[in-house]
Amino acid sequence: MITPFERRSLGQGSEISRNWVHAALTYSLGGALSAGALGGLLGAIGKLLHNFGTPRELWLVFAVWAGILGFRDVGVLSFPLPQRQQQAPYHWVRQFDYFSVLFMWGFFIGTGVSTYIVFGGLYAVLAAAVVSGSIGWGSALLIAYWSGRSMSVWLAPFVERNFPARDVRLAGIRRSKQFQRMSAGALFLLSVTGIILAFAEQRLGG
């Protein structure tokens, strides 16, 4: 939802719509830069790991890891995910102009690991970036993941016009189990994908 700070910064009337595009682009760009940098770093690390294991072995490890995360999200397994339990610093709004704050918030959140993590999907994506062994693919993967996360910013004006903020928050609380099942389903699909890629690597290598 749009905060009072954002309302003041975006202006009045039709000016809000024009400035919102600028604001969403600024936020998205900040996140894309940090996500791409992290993805490239993980891809470079994965390239080194390829010296110690075959792509087939690494994709099988990924498949097992994604499956474990899926069982965690559905509640069969229980273990904490490494995370920094903090929000993006709000005090920046008193120190910097609005669009600078948006860029910094995006950059801060873009890596995914700098704030709260509820579901295991992020750690499967990070693992896939490593297993890819490619700086380019690692960057592209993390940027794509960030693009999905930042979509809520682009949709916020539409949601606010059509749904009361209280209803949106309550829906998120009431449907938490549904979100867990969706996350687990995606992780199991990633696990199957990892197995398929492992056998594909075996055939290509053979």
VENTA-V333690 format. One record per residue. N is the residue number from 1. PSI is psi in whole degrees, 0 to 359 (999 if undefined). BURIAL is I if it has 9 or more other ideal C-beta (glycine too) atoms within 8 Angstrom, else O. D_LAST is the distance of its C-alpha to the last C-alpha in Angstrom with 1 decimal. Layout:
<<N PSI BURIAL D_LAST> <N PSI BURIAL D_LAST>>
This chain:
<<1 158 O 53.1> <2 125 O 55.1> <3 164 O 57.0> <4 323 O 60.6> <5 316 O 59.4> <6 322 I 57.1> <7 314 I 60.0> <8 322 O 62.3> <9 333 I 59.7> <10 347 I 58.6> <11 207 O 62.2> <12 152 O 64.1> <13 226 O 63.7> <14 340 O 61.5> <15 330 I 60.8> <16 315 I 58.5> <17 317 O 56.1> <18 315 O 55.9> <19 335 I 55.4> <20 322 I 52.9> <21 315 O 50.3> <22 316 I 50.8> <23 314 I 50.6> <24 320 I 47.4> <25 317 O 45.8> <26 313 I 46.9> <27 314 I 45.6> <28 320 I 42.2> <29 316 I 41.8> <30 315 I 42.6> <31 322 I 40.0> <32 323 I 37.4> <33 313 I 37.9> <34 323 I 37.5> <35 316 I 34.6> <36 321 I 32.8> <37 316 I 33.6> <38 317 I 32.4> <39 319 I 29.1> <40 319 I 28.6> <41 315 I 29.4> <42 322 I 27.0> <43 322 I 24.2> <44 320 I 25.1> <45 318 I 25.1> <46 325 I 21.7> <47 323 I 20.5> <48 321 O 22.0> <49 333 I 20.4> <50 345 I 16.9> <51 345 O 18.0> <52 350 O 18.4> <53 151 O 15.6> <54 156 O 12.1> <55 323 I 12.4> <56 314 I 11.1> <57 319 I 14.0> <58 322 I 16.3> <59 328 I 16.0> <60 320 I 16.7> <61 318 I 19.7> <62 317 I 20.8> <63 316 I 20.7> <64 316 I 22.9> <65 315 I 25.1> <66 321 I 25.7> <67 319 I 26.6> <68 316 I 29.0> <69 323 I 30.6> <70 315 I 31.0> <71 329 I 32.8> <72 314 I 34.9> <73 329 I 36.0> <74 352 I 36.9> <75 2 O 38.9> <76 320 O 37.1> <77 156 O 36.4> <78 115 O 38.8> <79 148 O 38.1> <80 147 O 39.3> <81 138 O 37.1> <82 131 O 37.8> <83 156 I 40.1> <84 113 O 43.1> <85 74 O 45.8> <86 155 O 47.7> <87 168 O 48.2> <88 138 I 48.2> <89 118 O 51.5> <90 339 O 54.2> <91 347 O 56.7> <92 332 I 55.1> <93 340 I 57.1> <94 353 O 60.2> <95 336 O 58.9> <96 164 O 57.1> <97 165 O 57.5> <98 310 I 55.8> <99 330 I 52.9> <100 320 I 52.1> <101 317 I 52.0> <102 317 I 49.6> <103 316 I 47.2> <104 320 I 47.4> <105 315 I 46.9> <106 315 I 43.8> <107 321 I 42.5> <108 317 I 43.3> <109 337 I 41.7> <110 327 I 38.7> <111 336 I 36.5> <112 332 I 37.1> <113 3 I 37.5> <114 2 I 41.1> <115 200 I 42.8> <116 143 O 42.8> <117 117 I 39.6> <118 312 O 40.1> <119 164 I 36.8> <120 357 I 33.3> <121 321 I 31.6> <122 317 I 32.1> <123 337 I 30.3> <124 319 I 27.2> <125 317 I 27.3> <126 319 I 27.8> <127 321 I 24.8> <128 323 I 22.6> <129 321 I 24.0> <130 311 I 22.9> <131 330 I 19.4> <132 328 I 19.0> <133 22 I 19.5> <134 128 I 21.4> <135 317 I 25.2> <136 311 O 25.5> <137 322 I 23.6> <138 316 I 25.4> <139 313 I 28.7> <140 321 I 28.2> <141 314 I 27.3> <142 325 I 30.3> <143 319 I 32.6> <144 319 O 31.6> <145 317 I 32.3> <146 322 I 35.6> <147 321 I 36.5> <148 319 O 36.5> <149 321 I 38.6> <150 353 I 41.1> <151 331 O 41.6> <152 329 O 44.4> <153 319 I 46.4> <154 328 O 46.2> <155 350 O 47.3> <156 314 I 50.0> <157 319 I 52.9> <158 315 O 52.1> <159 317 I 51.8> <160 325 I 55.0> <161 329 O 56.9> <162 343 O 55.9> <163 131 O 55.5> <164 141 O 57.8> <165 321 O 56.1> <166 320 O 57.3> <167 321 O 55.6> <168 315 I 52.2> <169 317 O 52.4> <170 323 O 53.4> <171 320 O 50.6> <172 323 I 48.1> <173 314 O 49.8> <174 331 O 50.2> <175 23 O 46.6> <176 322 O 44.9> <177 323 O 43.5> <178 319 O 42.1> <179 322 I 40.5> <180 315 I 38.9> <181 322 I 37.4> <182 317 O 36.1> <183 316 I 34.5> <184 319 I 33.0> <185 318 I 31.7> <186 322 I 30.0> <187 320 I 28.4> <188 324 I 27.1> <189 319 O 25.6> <190 323 I 23.9> <191 315 I 22.6> <192 320 I 21.1> <193 319 I 19.6> <194 320 I 18.0> <195 317 I 16.4> <196 316 O 15.2> <197 325 I 13.8> <198 315 I 12.1> <199 329 I 10.2> <200 318 O 9.7> <201 323 I 8.2> <202 317 I 5.8> <203 318 O 5.0> <204 322 O 5.4> <205 333 O 3.8> <206 999 O 0.0>>
